[in-house]
Amino acid sequence: MRDIRWIATLLAAVVTLLALGASPAHADGAPAGTDIHVSQSLGERELTVVLRRVDVVPGPLRVDVVTHAGSPAGTLTLRLGTGVATVRLGATPGTYGATLRVDRPGTQELLLDDGSTVASIPFVVPAVVLTTAETLTYYGFAAAGLLLLGALGASLLARRAWPAHVATSGLAAALGVAVTAATLSRPVPAPAPVPRPPVTLLTSSEPAGDGVTLVQLSFTDSASGRPVDDLVVHDAAFVHLLVVTPDRTLRHVHPVRTRPGEYEVHLATPRPGHYTLTAEVARSGGGPQLLRSPVGFEVAGSAVATVPDTAQARVSNTAQAPVPVTISGRRAGEPTTIVANFGEADLQPWLGMVGHLIAVGPLPPDAPATAVQDAQVWAHVHAMGPRPDIGAQPPDESVADLGPEVSFTHTFPLPGRYQLWMQVQRNYTLITVPVMLDVGAPR
């Protein structure tokens, strides 16, 4: 009876170890992959496309499409390989989705068709890769389980003790191999990034209807001149396009990929005058890069007067409600902290962050809006959210419990006057707070 109890205890231990060690490792080291968030300015809509993680291949791929305030209702057609699905977008901002099927691991291409533009989102479904140590772990636990059952059966049925002793000895050996392999195992390392040359940005624009301009971006390799088709998702987008309008308003949009190295976006351009373009991208193996167009584009008509400099922050599209802003530091070469208080702790993550700050300068006093194009400093600063637990997904846009204070810290390299724009999201609406900041000379 004592032998039976001892073997039953070992059986429970093996089952527990098998349960703890049953999750396969992917090539990128993540136990089950991660969701991919990609912001897309598709036609009149500002969308966040969420590709949910794929745990089994072949298997389902859930695609959620998050709409924002101002996005019209309509239909999107999703295509992945030979699969097709339809997403019906409502007039209310929120999440809409459909399910497609992934047939194989590796590089995939999701197509989004709104009836006039087809956007392409390349992504990778990682293959399950086991190291030698992990393989030994699984085989060791499997052998231990079989030997344990054999030992239990032998102790109950055999007239002699030696079959149970042999099975028990084999069980101990198998457990030793499995535990040792599990202790020594390491995740499969991600492939080392291949260094890439910088990216060259070429832009073109053309009227695309009343008050709308089609802006096209071409990204080429600065060494070979060939199209760059290895941009990676960086801060939830392939391309962040920062547009400064003739009245010094900031537009932060996300052009869609139409073919290798080519992206485009339809911009509302109701004001005549000069528009400044700056793109932020990240190349595989190359890291983030800020690309400034030396020409921008013009919209015909009488120029609009530049907004007067003011330290009073205002919220865009919310009846000009004031937002308290406190600033400490204000000296070149030293950290400057800018804190905006949005009143309620109901902000949503946007592009994976609590907030974004764009800083441009130094600008001469009473400078026209076109001066931002020639400014020496362009900075993109983030207000980070709470760090998620290990293995957990970061909060998505359905979470509305951030704030009310949003803080940015940046060291300005030069003294002078800077134009700042802070951006946060509330109720699926992007809020932009412009502030003028005077930075003093270094000590």
N, C-alpha and C positions, 0 to 999 in steps of 0.2 A: 504493500500500500504506500509505503514511504517513497519507493521508486516512482510510482505512478504520480504522486503529488509533485515530486521534483520535476518529472518530465512535463507535466501540465504547466508548471510555472515557466519552464523554458519555452513551451509553445506560446504562451501569452507574451513573453518577451520578444520572441521572433516576430509575431504578428504586429506588435507595436513598432518594432524597428522597420518592418516592411512598410507600414503606413507612413512613418516619418520619412522614409527614403524613397518614396515612389514618384516624386515629381522630377521629370526629366529636365536637363539644362539645355538652354538654347545657345546658339553660337555667340550671342552677344552677352551672355552671362545672366540674363533675366530668366527667372524660373518659368514664366508663362507669357513672355512678351509684354508689350505695353501698347496702350492706345496711341494713335497718331492724330494730332489736331492740326488742321491746315486751314488758315483763313483765306478766303477767296472773294475778291470783288468781281462778281460775275454779273455783267449788265447793270441793272439797277439795284441789285441785291448785294448786301454785305453778309457773307455766309461764313460759318465755321463748319468744316466738314470733319467729322470724327470717325476714323476707321478703328473700330474696336479690335482688341487683340484677338488673334487667331490661335486657339489652343490645339486644334487637331487639323491636320491636312491629309486628305481632302476634308473640307468642312465649311461651315457657314462663316460669312463675314458680315457683321452688322455695320451698316453705314448710317450714322446719324447726321442730320443737317440742321444746324442751329441758325435760325433767322434772327435779324435784329430790327429795331424800330425803323420804319421807313421802307422795309422790303415788301414789295407787293406780293399778293397771293399768286400762285401759279403752279406749274408742273415742271419737275426736273426728271430727266431720263438718265439713269445710271447704267453704265456698261462696264463689265469686267470680263475679258475674254469673250466667250459666246453668251454669257449671262446678261440679262437685261432686267431692270427693275424701275418702277416709277415711284417718285416721291411727290405727293401733293402738299404743297406749302400753303399754309393758311395765312390770313392777314394778321393774326396775332403772333407776335414774336415768341419763339420757343423752339422746341426740338421736334423734328419730323424725321422719319427714317424708313429704311428698307433693308432687306437681307439679300445678299448675293452669295455666290459659292466660290471658294478658292480650291482649285484642283491640284495645285503643286506649290512647293516652297520656291522662294527665289523672287526675282524682280517682277512686279506686277504693274499694271497701269489702269487706274480708274478714270473713266471718262464721265464728265458731267455736261449734259446738253440742256440748255434752257430754251432751245428753239432758234436761237440766233448765233450763239457762241458755244463751242465745245471746248471745255477746259480739261486738261490732262493732269492727273496727280500720280506720279510714279511713287511706288513704295515697295518695301521688301518684306516678304513673309519669311522669317528665319526658319531654317531647318533645325530639327532636333539633332544635336551632335553630342555623343557620349565619349568621354575619355576612357582610356584603358582601365583606370582606377574605378570609374563609375560602372563600367561593364562588369568588372570583378565584384563590385559591391552587390549588384543586382543578382548575378549568378550565385554569389556566396549565400545571400539570404534565401534564394530559391532552393539551393541545395540543403541549407540548414532546415528549412521547413519540411522538405521531403524526408530527410534523415530523422527529424524529430517525430514525424508520424510513424516512420519505420520503427524507431525505438519504442514508441508507445505501443504499437501493435505487437512487437516482439515481447515486451514485458508482460503483456496480457495473455498472449497465446503460446509463447515458446515454453518448453519444459526446462530448457537450459538457460543460464544467464548470459552466456557469451554473445548471442546475437544482439541483445539489448546493449551490452557493453560496446560492441563494435559500432553499432549505429550511434550510440552516444558519443564515442570518440570522434566519429566522422562529423557529427553535429558540432562538436567543439572546434574541430579544424575549420569547418566551413564558416562558422561564426567568426573565428579569428581572421580568416581571409577577408570576409565582408567588412568587419569593423576596421581592420587595418586599411583596406582600400578606401573606405569612406573617410577615414581620418586624413589620409594623404591626398585625397582627390582635390582638384582645383577646377573651377569653371574653365571652359574652353575660351582662351583669350580672343578678343575681337581682332580682326586683321589690322595690321599696322597701317595707318593712313599713308597714302602716297602723296608726297609734296606736290602741290599744284602752283602754277604761275598765277599772278593776279588776274582779275577779270577786267575787261574793257567794256564800258557801257556806251551804246549808241542809242539815240532816241529819235523818234519822229512823231508827228501829230497831224491830225486832219479833222475837220469838222465832221460830226456824226449826228447831226440833227440840231434842233433848236436848243441852244444852251448846253450842248454836250460835245466834248472833244474826245476822240479816240487817241490814246497815247500808246505807242508801241515801243517796247524795250528790246534791244538785241544785246545779248551778253556773249562776248567772244574771248577766247584765250589770248592773253597778251603776248604769248610766245609764238603760237602757231597761227593765230587768226581764225581758228576753227570755232564753231558754235560751242558754247559751254553748256553741257547737259548733265552736269554733276552737282547742281545746286541741291543742298539738303534743307530740310525743314529746320529753320532757326527762329526761335521764339514764335512758334506756331504759324510760320508762313515761309514760303520759298523766297518771296520778295516783299520787302517793306518799302513802299514808295511814299516819301514825304513830299507833299506838294504845298508850297507857300503861295497863296493867291495874291492878287494885286492889293487887297486891303490887309495883307499880312495875317490872314487866317491860315491855320494849319489843317491840311487834309492828310490823313494817314490811311492809305489804302493798300490793297494786296493784289497786284496783277495776276492774271491766270496764265498758265502755260498753254500755248497753242501748238507748238512744235519745238524740237530741240533748240534751246538757246533763245527762244522767242516768247515774250510775254506781252500781254496787253490789258488795258483797263479803260473803261468808259468813264470819263470824269465830267461831273456837272460843272460847267464854267459859265455861270451867268454874268460874271463881271468881266468887262474888257480890260486888257492890260497884259502884264508879264506874269507868267507862272514859273516858279522855280521848282526843279526836280532833283531829288536826291534819293538814291536807292541803297538799301542795306541788304546784303546777301551773305550767304556762307557757302563756300565750296567744299566738297568732300576733300579732306586733307589740306585745305587752305585756310580755314577759319573765317570769321566774320570780316566783311569788307564794306566800307562806306564809299559809294560811288556817286559823285556829283556831276550832273550834266552842266557843261559850261554855257549852254545856250537856253535851256528850258524851252518854253514856247510862248507864243503871243496869241491873244484873242483880240480880234479887230474891234475897234470902237473907241470912244473917248475914255481916257484914263480915269480911274477912280482915285480920289484922294486917299492918302495913307491914314490909317487910324492914328490918333494922337497917342503919344507915349503916356502910359499911366501905370501906377503901381497897384491900382485897384483891380483885383482879379474878378473876372466874370465867367459865368458858366454858359457855354454855347447851347442854344436851342432850349433853354429853360427860363424864359422871360427875364434874362439877365440877372438872375439871383446872385448876390454876392457870396463869395467863398473866402473865409478868413485864411490868410496866408502869413506865416511867420518865417523869417529868414535869419539865420545866424551864420557868422563868418564874414562873407562878403569881401574877402581879400584874396588876390591872386596867389597861387602856390599853396594855399591852405584849404582844408575842407570847408565847403559851404553846405549847410543843411537847409532845405526848403520843405516846410510842412504845410499841407493844405488840409483844412478840416471841412468835411462834406456833411456834417450834421448828424447823420445816422449810420449805423453799422450795417448797411444793406448793399454794399458795393459787391459787384461780381468780378471774378477774375477775367482779365482781357489779355489775350495773347500769352496766357500762362502767368501773368503778373498781376499784382494789385494795381499798379499804375505805371505809366510811362512819362518820361520828361524829355523833351527835345530842347536843346539850348543852342542858340546861334549868336555869334558875335566875334569880336567886339564890333558894334555898329556906331557910326558917327551920329551925333545929335540930329534929330529931325531927318533921319535918313529915309529915303523912299523904300518901298517894299522890295525893290530890285536889289537893294544893298545886301540882303541875306544871301544872294547867290555868290557874292564875292567875299563873304565873311571868312575869316581865317579858321574859326572854330565851329564845328558842328558836333554836338554830343548827343548821345542817346543813353539815358540813364533809367534804371528800373527801380521800382519799389517792390521788393520781394515779399511773397506771402509766407505763411507758416510752412515749415518743411514737413512734408508728409512722412509717415512712418515707413520704415524699410519695407520694400515690397508693395507698398500701397500706391495707388494712383493719386496724383495731385488733384485738388478740387477742380471741377469743370465749371462752365458758365451757369449751370443750374444752381450753384451755391451762391447765396446772396447774404453773407454774414461778415464781410470785410469792412475795414474802416472803423470809425469815421475819419481818423487821421491817416494821411498818406504822406510818407516821408521819403525824401530823396537827398542823397549826399553826393556831391561832385566837387572836384578840385579844378577850378578854372585856371588855365595856364597863363592868361593875359588879363590885365586890367581893362576896364571899359564897360560899355553898356551892352547887355545881352537881352535878346528876346527869348523868353521861356514859354513853353506850352506844356502844361500837365494834362494827362489824359487818364480817365478812369471810366468804368462802365457801371451803370445803374439801370435796372429795368430794361436790359438789352439795348440801352441807349448810350452812345459814346459821348462823354462829357469832356470838353476841352476848356482848360482854364489858362488864358494868356497872362503873363506877368512880365514887366520890364524890371531888370535887375542891374544895378550899378555895382561893379566889382572894383575894389580899391587896389592900389599898387601894392606889391609885396613889401614886407617889412625889411 
